[in-house]
């Protein structure tokens, strides 16, 4: 690749998203990497490390994205691209040894929780869930006085959908002291807002589907680590379990990554404006957004993040005629610009009541609405919210 990690370290991340993963500069070569559609590669003799060999092992179209993500996360090794975020979750969870203990946030991506719960039900691992924002409680689960120490600590920060903020640095240190690997899901923050490897995490996970690709048109996942041993295990899992990315999806993700800085800048600013306005609206029972000064995670987020993200959650107040959950459903139906849909991190603003999903933990309030702020004009987004909230008074 034309941009070395050494050079990337001297550049702003806003520049790296544009410059990383470009082909080498030589006469008449393309500025953008091409899509390579091949299931196999020429070769004779025994395969050695680094040989492509077969399409399940590697594809040249993956390389630019994997290198760009590594540079953004400050990793010393290329990332690993997967067919989906859950394929990446599966690969990361494979690092837990048989019978090992996994400590995971009570509130985290539902797919991760479901997968971990199913593995625990089969006796493959022991699952301990905990409020990841409660540092002392997490430490107690990592090294309990009357139980096995943890093999892996799974961190989400901010959490999905409650937006709890973990003290990543303190928890990573405690996990390592207990002998545990630390995996951090950085999907909500992106490497432009938070770099978990620099805070002590061993592996960083992304649902590339969300902010990194950014246009709600691909399903991909990724893992990044600077630990050569862990990367070798993850790569082996990807090859043997076949959770590989399609070349066209990888190419689309790299194209989407180019505008990440602009999209994050716009959506974060809009989210902050909307959060301030919603925080005083009489129909809003409560709000979570780490950018608000009175949010429980505000100070911690300031200390380890370069922004506050563009996800916010509100709980709708009920009244004499409807419950808060009914009010939340009515709000979503009344919106004309915001799109009722499951996902986040795209250019469009999405909204949904999270407990409509049967896999969502029961500890998530049934009147909670998660909002992913896109890049539309913030006044248009507010006008739509305002009219929908007003409609609840009819």
BELKAZI-V256119 format. One record per helix or strand of 2 or more residues. SS is the DSSP state (h for helix, s for strand). FROM is the first residue (numbers start at 0). TO is the last residue. Records with the same first field share a line. If there is no record, write none. Layout:
SS = FROM-TO / FROM-TO
This chain:
h = 4-7 / 12-18 / 59-72 / 84-92 / 109-120 / 134-141 / 167-176 / 195-198 / 227-240 / 246-256 / 259-277 / 297-303 / 323-333 / 353-355 / 377-390
s = 79-81 / 99-104 / 124-129 / 151-155 / 180-184 / 202-206 / 220-224 / 283-287 / 310-315 / 338-339 / 349-352 / 367-371
